[in-house]
Amino acid sequence: MHPHVLDAEGAALLVKVRLVAIRRWAHDGEIPGTRVGGQWRFWAPSLLARTIGVAAAQDAVPPLPPDHVEPGIVDSSELAALLGFPDRTITYLMRQDRIPGEKVGGTWRTYWPSIRSKLAEGLPLTDTPELAPEEAGSRRDRP
């Protein structure tokens, strides 16, 4: 997972609250969080800014490793690694337009800075509402 992407458990540990509080706050919009495939993901700098204030968060944000380079265009397997999901889940969500992406040459691709900024703001990754798997309909591959 990207060093600044947290699941609900990681977010609870970071801000030292119970898991149920993190989920409730995210659901109520009190903290910036994004549901991806039914699981919460949080951008650590935004979460800290909201819970302890912007000034304090600047010092509290976990530093990125010295050799870390932010990616640009990523394929579905790279996005899966950045978000901490199986590649299969990310591909499924891209097919359903629940994660923005385009299929080119048999591989799904998206732009990581766009995904990262939506995570930071606590916005859905796409404007399409999330559907349950049984509501999603048939498999869709774009040409």
Beta strands, then each sheet from edge to edge (+ up, - down):
strand 1: 5-7
strand 2: 34-36
strand 3: 39-43
strand 4: 73-75
strand 5: 102-104
strand 6: 107-111
sheet 1: 1+ 3- 2+
sheet 2: 4+ 6- 5+
end
